[in-house]
Amino acid sequence: MKICRYKNPHLKGLPPRLGVIYNGQIIDPHLNFVAEYEREGLFNPWERAEVKCPSSLSKILSLYENPFDTIEAGFAIALFNEKVGELETAQGIPLFYPLDSEENPVTSPLDSIHSFRDFFSYEEHAKKAFKGSIPKEWYEGPTYFRQSHQNFIGHKDVIFWPSSVKKLDFEAELGVVIGLEGKNIKEHNTKNHIFGFTIINDISARDIQKKEWPLHLGPGKSKDFCSVIGPIIVTIDEFDDFNHIPSMNMSVKINDKNLSTSNVNKSKYGLSEIISYASKDEWLLPTDLIGIGTVEGGSGFELECFPKHGDNIELTLEGVGTLKNTFGKPQEVKNW
């Protein structure tokens, strides 16, 4: 399944809603349950639908024992509704929407992220970061840092440019969404804990990072102001290679100019190693987001090509989609 969140023009003032992309349209599983319960003549179809299949993906992942089954049940009802010609609720709210239209744009596919761990798994990127001399510890197992999970934006949103930053950068990454909690997960069980894959653009302030790097505390102000996720999550059942990483090309384009293409399966460490390590002596929880790391040639730092404000960036991941954003203007300093 291809999972998204979209802004419903008929439910103004409410948060973006869970959608399933199918045949060039967005299916709303929750609304299709509403229509089903209305057809059965039940008193409270909206409340029943919210219990059966909430409009929040984060709620489904965090509270429901079988998230796939929950969403697929709504999807199946949608196919039936479409077949019998029932295309809206009793209030006239459509059950199906054109994909990525101006009226109901796709946004960040997760309405809430519990935590974000970002790994450092691609050797060519590491070589550039360490100026060719990679520490031996890098080869001894996967490593990651944590950064803010609160400042994620979505597809077509404007990338925040902090006031003190002169050199802003992008980082193209494969994102893994956790769907099942686990602690000390064995490598052969990691597939069961993955909900799906998405695209991450890990925005970095390189001039601030240059000051933070020598202090050995990890990134702080160079990372925590903005990251991007989307446009969709493709569920794990659509892929074959679970131990390593599925073969998917990722490309970077700025202002319609192709800058690089690399395959995400060039990672030094596989999904099984990464997820098992992340869960060692601590819980991985539903809606946790894991970045595998910046792919080969996936940053302006590597390509010696830094974006300017107003530039349009597109990250395309084969089998997943294209994440589009625009770099905003540097912010003015405000004191509170």
FINUVEX-556401 format. One record per residue (C-alpha): x, y, z. Coordinates in steps of 0.05 Angstrom, whole numbers, padded with zeros to 5 digits, always signed. Example, Ala and Ser with C-alpha at 12.3 -4.5 7.8 and 13.67 -1.06 7.14 Angstrom:
+00246-00090+00156;+00273-00021+00143;
REM end
This chain:
+00000+00000+00000;+00019+00072-00011;+00001+00113+00050;-00006+00189+00051;-00038+00245+00090;-00080+00296+00053;-00118+00360+00069;-00192+00348+00058;-00226+00411+00030;-00294+00388+00057;-00268+00383+00129;-00238+00451+00139;-00204+00465+00205;-00188+00392+00217;-00118+00361+00212;-00096+00326+00148;-00123+00255+00143;-00098+00185+00129;-00105+00166+00056;-00087+00106+00012;-00063+00121-00059;-00094+00074-00111;-00106+00082-00186;-00086+00156-00186;-00132+00176-00130;-00133+00183-00054;-00179+00135-00017;-00200+00157+00053;-00208+00092+00095;-00242+00128+00153;-00294+00162+00109;-00309+00096+00074;-00324+00065+00141;-00370+00124+00156;-00408+00110+00091;-00412+00036+00109;-00442+00049+00177;-00490+00100+00148;-00513+00048+00098;-00526+00000+00156;-00569+00054+00189;-00527+00060+00252;-00537+00120+00299;-00465+00143+00306;-00427+00125+00242;-00371+00177+00251;-00353+00154+00322;-00356+00081+00301;-00312+00094+00241;-00261+00131+00284;-00256+00070+00329;-00253+00020+00271;-00203+00059+00228;-00180+00127+00254;-00162+00184+00208;-00094+00188+00242;-00039+00140+00219;+00001+00152+00283;-00059+00131+00324;-00067+00067+00284;+00007+00049+00290;+00010+00065+00364;-00054+00034+00389;-00077-00020+00341;-00050-00091+00343;-00053-00101+00267;-00044-00034+00232;-00041-00066+00163;-00107-00103+00174;-00140-00039+00201;-00122+00002+00139;-00135-00055+00090;-00205-00064+00119;-00221+00009+00102;-00189+00000+00034;-00232-00061+00019;-00296-00024+00038;-00274+00033-00008;-00267-00015-00067;-00337-00041-00053;-00366+00029-00047;-00334+00048-00113;-00362-00015-00146;-00433-00001-00124;-00428+00073-00140;-00430+00100-00068;-00381+00156-00074;-00397+00203-00015;-00423+00204+00056;-00495+00223+00074;-00468+00294+00085;-00442+00296+00013;-00368+00288+00032;-00331+00251-00024;-00298+00185-00007;-00246+00191-00063;-00201+00250-00083;-00154+00267-00141;-00082+00254-00123;-00041+00316-00102;-00090+00368-00127;-00088+00440-00103;-00153+00429-00065;-00129+00369-00025;-00053+00369-00025;-00011+00312+00002;+00031+00332+00062;+00075+00295+00113;+00052+00222+00116;+00061+00218+00192;+00019+00264+00236;+00064+00249+00296;+00135+00222+00302;+00156+00192+00368;+00232+00198+00357;+00282+00205+00301;+00347+00166+00297;+00393+00182+00239;+00447+00132+00219;+00513+00143+00184;+00516+00083+00137;+00545+00104+00069;+00620+00100+00061;+00628+00153+00007;+00590+00203+00049;+00633+00184+00110;+00697+00193+00070;+00676+00264+00052;+00656+00280+00124;+00722+00254+00151;+00763+00282+00093;+00783+00212+00070;+00806+00184+00137;+00747+00146+00166;+00757+00123+00238;+00762+00048+00246;+00702+00050+00293;+00657+00067+00234;+00670-00003+00206;+00655-00039+00271;+00580-00031+00268;+00523+00018+00254;+00520+00085+00291;+00469+00140+00296;+00452+00205+00329;+00385+00231+00353;+00355+00297+00331;+00290+00334+00339;+00227+00297+00317;+00184+00359+00326;+00206+00400+00267;+00189+00355+00208;+00153+00387+00149;+00122+00352+00088;+00115+00351+00013;+00116+00420-00020;+00127+00457+00046;+00178+00513+00050;+00245+00493+00081;+00261+00537+00141;+00326+00577+00135;+00352+00599+00204;+00375+00670+00213;+00448+00656+00230;+00460+00605+00174;+00498+00622+00112;+00509+00551+00084;+00446+00509+00086;+00448+00439+00057;+00403+00380+00038;+00415+00306+00053;+00377+00252+00014;+00360+00191+00056;+00318+00129+00058;+00270+00133+00117;+00243+00073+00155;+00178+00078+00195;+00171+00031+00254;+00103-00001+00260;+00112-00050+00318;+00145-00039+00385;+00205-00080+00405;+00266-00083+00450;+00330-00123+00436;+00301-00144+00369;+00336-00202+00337;+00362-00190+00267;+00318-00245+00236;+00256-00211+00266;+00268-00140+00243;+00220-00146+00183;+00162-00153+00232;+00176-00084+00262;+00179-00044+00198;+00115-00010+00174;+00145+00020+00110;+00194+00064+00073;+00193+00138+00057;+00240+00195+00037;+00277+00239+00086;+00311+00305+00069;+00355+00318+00130;+00368+00393+00126;+00436+00414+00154;+00468+00480+00171;+00540+00466+00150;+00571+00529+00179;+00542+00514+00249;+00559+00440+00241;+00632+00459+00228;+00633+00491+00298;+00596+00433+00332;+00634+00376+00300;+00701+00383+00339;+00664+00383+00406;+00643+00309+00399;+00573+00321+00425;+00537+00308+00360;+00495+00357+00320;+00450+00407+00355;+00432+00473+00325;+00460+00450+00258;+00402+00399+00252;+00344+00410+00298;+00308+00467+00263;+00280+00429+00202;+00275+00360+00169;+00229+00337+00113;+00190+00272+00104;+00146+00246+00049;+00108+00248+00005;+00084+00178+00020;+00100+00114+00059;+00103+00050+00019;+00088-00008+00064;+00140-00063+00075;+00099-00117+00039;+00115-00083-00027;+00189-00101-00021;+00231-00164-00021;+00299-00151+00011;+00290-00143+00086;+00358-00164+00112;+00397-00113+00073;+00363-00056+00037;+00320-00062-00025;+00351-00038-00090;+00323+00031-00102;+00356+00089-00139;+00352+00156-00105;+00364+00219-00146;+00372+00293-00129;+00349+00349-00173;+00352+00425-00159;+00315+00473-00204;+00303+00416-00254;+00378+00401-00259;+00399+00329-00243;+00455+00330-00192;+00464+00257-00172;+00436+00187-00172;+00456+00130-00126;+00425+00066-00099;+00404+00063-00027;+00427-00010-00022;+00500+00013-00023;+00494+00022+00053;+00550-00011+00092;+00498-00038+00141;+00432-00072+00127;+00363-00061+00156;+00369-00121+00202;+00434-00095+00233;+00409-00024+00239;+00342-00039+00271;+00371-00092+00317;+00424-00043+00340;+00374+00014+00350;+00332-00030+00395;+00390-00055+00437;+00372-00044+00511;+00318+00007+00492;+00249+00007+00462;+00234+00021+00389;+00163+00046+00386;+00110+00055+00332;+00120+00120+00292;+00195+00120+00308;+00231+00144+00246;+00299+00118+00225;+00343+00150+00172;+00392+00101+00141;+00440+00158+00124;+00458+00205+00068;+00465+00166+00003;+00526+00172-00041;+00525+00241-00073;+00462+00258-00034;+00484+00325-00005;+00509+00392-00030;+00569+00382+00016;+00592+00323-00026;+00574+00354-00092;+00602+00423-00074;+00536+00452-00095;+00498+00487-00040;+00426+00511-00050;+00404+00583-00048;+00339+00610-00020;+00284+00602-00071;+00315+00539-00101;+00268+00481-00114;+00293+00412-00093;+00266+00344-00114;+00288+00278-00082;+00262+00217-00120;+00265+00147-00091;+00249+00091-00139;+00185+00055-00119;+00166+00109-00069;+00158+00176-00103;+00185+00247-00107;+00192+00295-00048;+00189+00367-00071;+00206+00430-00030;+00230+00501-00037;+00285+00533+00005;+00257+00593+00043;+00289+00661+00057;+00337+00669+00116;+00297+00688+00177;+00303+00754+00213;+00328+00751+00285;+00271+00758+00335;+00279+00764+00410;+00223+00740+00455;
REM end
